[in-house]
Amino acid sequence: MANILIYALHYEGAINKNSLGAVSEGARLAGELGGEAHAILVGEGVPAELAASLGAHGASKALVAEGPEGLAQPVVDAMAKAISDGDALFGGGLLGFEIGAGLAARLGAGVAMEVTAVRVEGGELVAERPILGDSAISEIKYRSPVGIVIGRLNAFEARETGGEAAVEQLSFELSPHAGQAKMLVRGEQRGADVDIEGADILIAGGRGLGKAENFALCEDLAKAFGGSSAVAATRAVVDAGWYPYAAQIGQTGKTVAPKLYLAAGISGAIQHKVGMQSSENIVAINKDSNAPIFEFSDLGIVGDLNKIIPKLTEAVKAKRGT
Ligand SMILES: Cc1cc2nc3c(=O)[nH]c(=O)nc-3n(C[C@H](O)[C@H](O)[C@H](O)COP(=O)(O)OP(=O)(O)OC[C@H]3O[C@@H](n4cnc5c(N)ncnc54)[C@H](O)[C@@H]3O)c2cc1C
């Protein structure tokens, strides 16, 4: 029987969305393998209710390990203790990459990074990983008894099935080097209040904005939509210092899948496309009717964003009565 162990990242009493997707996917795969999905939370004083709530996404058991939160090495120590001959499935993101690499080295296990899909074939996991700028998919199987899957950020959908996980404490020892790093401050470059990966509506700005100050157009539009909206950016503009790196979408930035992705002054380079192509609805504003972004947009507006965005903002405000 192969159980799947999923690391659930949590912060200020909430489980990160990416981790919820990994728990859901882990539960689906464990079901096909005839095993169970077990989640693991590492932190100081993790509330039992938070751990139990992972049952709603399919975890039958939630292991709670007392240790420093948000650092990779203590998680590697805890997971190494918890894994038997099962398979580990993580969410992804920078911490996931670090944990996966550390765990692979510790256990001598195979690891696949940036995975976008996983299936069970002949009782074994097969991970799919896009390669060559997402133009091809490589399939990865494991020779080691433990296989480590690190998903691309938000690659797996969080599905609520209901239920509670049985909560168990996991005692483990921190390796000597785990204490060498300490979390001094936890924050984000763009400000902790903006959640690009979790936003339902993203207003993304590119070089077509012309200058840093014009990001105010995107911010005003995001504000007009209200609720779960945020501003994102291309690499060209973050490299130019117009917007924080934390907002960058694409191959070397974040992968997102909001309900609405509005691309303003973005050409649609392949490296940008790979980070946002799974968005439910893509709307592009570009003055060049031949811009590649229009090839994968649901709605394209050809024109000057300086004229279109303020009108759109007014229209959204009028519609919402704000
Ligand atoms: C290894 C590698 C990794 C990369 N990783 C990433 C990544 O993670 N994310 C990423 O985004 N890029 C990445 N890039 C860069 C990518 O190749 C593009 O250069 C970048 O995405 C272009 O950004 P842009 O669309 O803002 O700018 P541009 O390509 O310059 O496009 C600007 C667009 O704005 C339009 N425009 C101009 N003025 C107006 C106006 N007034 N109104 C409306 N439209 C207007 C133009 O017609 C044009 O289409 C990477 C490149 C490499 C080589």
The ligand as a MOL file (V3000), in Angstrom:
LIG
                    3D

  0  0  0     0  0            999 V3000
M  V30 BEGIN CTAB
M  V30 COUNTS 53 58 0 0 0
M  V30 BEGIN ATOM
M  V30 1 C 15.0850 32.6380 -20.0450 0
M  V30 2 C 14.0150 33.6860 -20.1080 0
M  V30 3 C 13.0580 33.7050 -19.1180 0
M  V30 4 C 12.0430 34.6730 -19.1610 0
M  V30 5 N 11.0960 34.6580 -18.1810 0
M  V30 6 C 10.0620 35.5210 -18.2710 0
M  V30 7 C 8.9980 35.5020 -17.3180 0
M  V30 8 O 8.9940 34.7320 -16.3540 0
M  V30 9 N 7.9780 36.3650 -17.4770 0
M  V30 10 C 7.9210 37.2710 -18.5130 0
M  V30 11 O 6.9520 38.0340 -18.5710 0
M  V30 12 N 8.9170 37.3160 -19.4080 0
M  V30 13 C 9.9880 36.4840 -19.3080 0
M  V30 14 N 10.9880 36.5820 -20.2140 0
M  V30 15 C 11.0090 37.7370 -21.1390 0
M  V30 16 C 10.0930 37.5390 -22.3380 0
M  V30 17 O 10.8190 36.8800 -23.3590 0
M  V30 18 C 9.6400 38.9200 -22.8790 0
M  V30 19 O 10.7670 39.6990 -23.1780 0
M  V30 20 C 8.7620 39.7010 -21.9150 0
M  V30 21 O 7.7010 38.8830 -21.4550 0
M  V30 22 C 8.1800 40.8970 -22.6430 0
M  V30 23 O 7.4850 41.6980 -21.7410 0
M  V30 24 P 6.3660 42.6970 -22.2440 0
M  V30 25 O 5.2900 41.9380 -22.9210 0
M  V30 26 O 6.0320 43.5420 -21.0670 0
M  V30 27 O 7.1600 43.6670 -23.2480 0
M  V30 28 P 7.1750 43.7430 -24.8200 0
M  V30 29 O 7.4900 42.4240 -25.4220 0
M  V30 30 O 8.0650 44.8670 -25.1510 0
M  V30 31 O 5.6810 44.0970 -25.2100 0
M  V30 32 C 5.0790 45.3340 -24.9780 0
M  V30 33 C 3.7400 45.3290 -25.7040 0
M  V30 34 O 3.0240 46.5050 -25.3760 0
M  V30 35 C 2.3320 46.9440 -26.5340 0
M  V30 36 N 2.0860 48.3870 -26.3590 0
M  V30 37 C 2.9890 49.4050 -26.3900 0
M  V30 38 N 2.3870 50.5720 -26.1330 0
M  V30 39 C 1.0690 50.3050 -25.9410 0
M  V30 40 C -0.0760 51.1000 -25.6440 0
M  V30 41 N 0.0290 52.4220 -25.4520 0
M  V30 42 N -1.2790 50.4850 -25.5200 0
M  V30 43 C -1.4010 49.1500 -25.7030 0
M  V30 44 N -0.3480 48.3460 -25.9960 0
M  V30 45 C 0.8770 48.9110 -26.0930 0
M  V30 46 C 3.2550 46.6130 -27.6740 0
M  V30 47 O 2.5290 46.5150 -28.8890 0
M  V30 48 C 3.8560 45.2850 -27.2180 0
M  V30 49 O 3.1290 44.1900 -27.7200 0
M  V30 50 C 12.0160 35.6390 -20.1930 0
M  V30 51 C 12.9980 35.5930 -21.1930 0
M  V30 52 C 13.9870 34.6560 -21.1520 0
M  V30 53 C 14.9980 34.6350 -22.2320 0
M  V30 END ATOM
M  V30 BEGIN BOND
M  V30 1 1 1 2
M  V30 2 1 2 3
M  V30 3 2 2 52
M  V30 4 2 3 4
M  V30 5 1 4 5
M  V30 6 1 4 50
M  V30 7 2 5 6
M  V30 8 1 6 7
M  V30 9 1 6 13
M  V30 10 2 7 8
M  V30 11 1 7 9
M  V30 12 1 9 10
M  V30 13 2 10 11
M  V30 14 1 10 12
M  V30 15 2 12 13
M  V30 16 1 13 14
M  V30 17 1 14 15
M  V30 18 1 14 50
M  V30 19 1 15 16
M  V30 20 1 16 17
M  V30 21 1 16 18
M  V30 22 1 18 19
M  V30 23 1 18 20
M  V30 24 1 20 21
M  V30 25 1 20 22
M  V30 26 1 22 23
M  V30 27 1 23 24
M  V30 28 2 24 25
M  V30 29 1 24 26
M  V30 30 1 24 27
M  V30 31 1 27 28
M  V30 32 2 28 29
M  V30 33 1 28 30
M  V30 34 1 28 31
M  V30 35 1 31 32
M  V30 36 1 32 33
M  V30 37 1 33 34
M  V30 38 1 33 48
M  V30 39 1 34 35
M  V30 40 1 35 36
M  V30 41 1 35 46
M  V30 42 1 36 37
M  V30 43 1 36 45
M  V30 44 2 37 38
M  V30 45 1 38 39
M  V30 46 1 39 40
M  V30 47 2 39 45
M  V30 48 1 40 41
M  V30 49 2 40 42
M  V30 50 1 42 43
M  V30 51 2 43 44
M  V30 52 1 44 45
M  V30 53 1 46 47
M  V30 54 1 46 48
M  V30 55 1 48 49
M  V30 56 2 50 51
M  V30 57 1 51 52
M  V30 58 1 52 53
M  V30 END BOND
M  V30 END CTAB
M  END
